Amino acid sequence: MKKTLVITTIVTALCACYSLTTQEREAYRHCINQADGKTVKMQSCRRLLDVLSRQPQHQDFAKKETVRVLDYQRCLDAEKMGGGEAIESSCGQLWKEIQQSNQ
């Protein structure tokens, strides 16, 4: 009886933990899809990405995604400074990559 109770408790805890991390990943995906490439909205997404980076099962994803988001932010900054069409094209490509990895 005790063994069954312990196993049930462990399974329940693992399921709750998995559900929480899945929800955080889905929240990040939703954030990216709603951001529409806007700087202010992307900053909110970066906060979610920071949370994901603290979880062992999402660290690889968070590292790769952080690089993309930072590159995109730099690209937007360069675009604001008058980087021209080449920068605008580069930003568009980076944004597409970010969106594709979060569908």
N, C-alpha and C positions, 0 to 999 in steps of 0.2 A: 504494500500500500504506500509506504513512504517513498519507495523507489519510483513509483508511478507519479506521485505528486512532485517529486524533484524533477523528473524528466519533463513533465508538463510545464512546470515553472520555467525551466531552461528554454524550452521550445517557444513558449509565449514571449519571453524576454528577447530571444533572437528575432522573432517575427516583428516585434515592436521596433527593434533597432533597425532592421532592414527596411521597414516601412518608413521610418523617419528619414533615413538617408536617401531613399528613393524619392520621397517628397521634396527634399532639398534639391536634388538633381533636377526634378521636374520643375521646381520653382525657378531654378536658374535657366532652364530651357525656355520656360514661359517668358521670363524677363528678357532674354535675348530676342525672342520672337516679337515682343512688344516694343522693344527699344527703338526699332527702326533706324538704327545707326546714330541716334542722337547722344551727344556726350553726357548730358545730365542723367539720362536713363541708363547709360552704360555704367556710370559710377555705382548705381544701385545694384546692377548685376555683379560688379566686382566685389561688392560686400558678400553676396551669396557665394561667389567663387572662393572668397577667403574662408568661409565656413566649410566648404567642400574640401579645401586644401588641408584642413585639420583632421580629416577622416582618412584613415589608412586606405580604405577601398577606393577612394576617389582622388588620391594624391597625384597619380600619373595624369589623369584627365585634367585636374586643376592646374598642374604645372604647364601642360601644353596649351590649355585654354588661356591661362594668364599671359603667356607670351603673345598669343594672338591679340588679346584685348589691349595689351600695352602697345603693340605694334600699330594697332588701329588708332589708338589714342594719339600716338606720335604722328601718324599720318594725318589725322584731323587737324592737329596743331600746325603741321606744315602747310596744309591746305588753307588754313586761316591766314597764314603769313604770305599767301600768294604764290604757292608752289606750282601753279599751272595745271594743265590737263594731265600731265604724266602722274602727278601726285593724286589728282582726283581719280584717275583710273586705278591706281594702286590701292587707294582707299576702298574703292568699290569691290575690288577683287578680295581684299582682306575681309570685308564685311560679308561677302558671299561665303567665304570659307568658314567664318564663325557661324553663320546661319546654317550651313550644311551640316556642320558637326553637331548641331543641336536640334535637329528635326526628329 
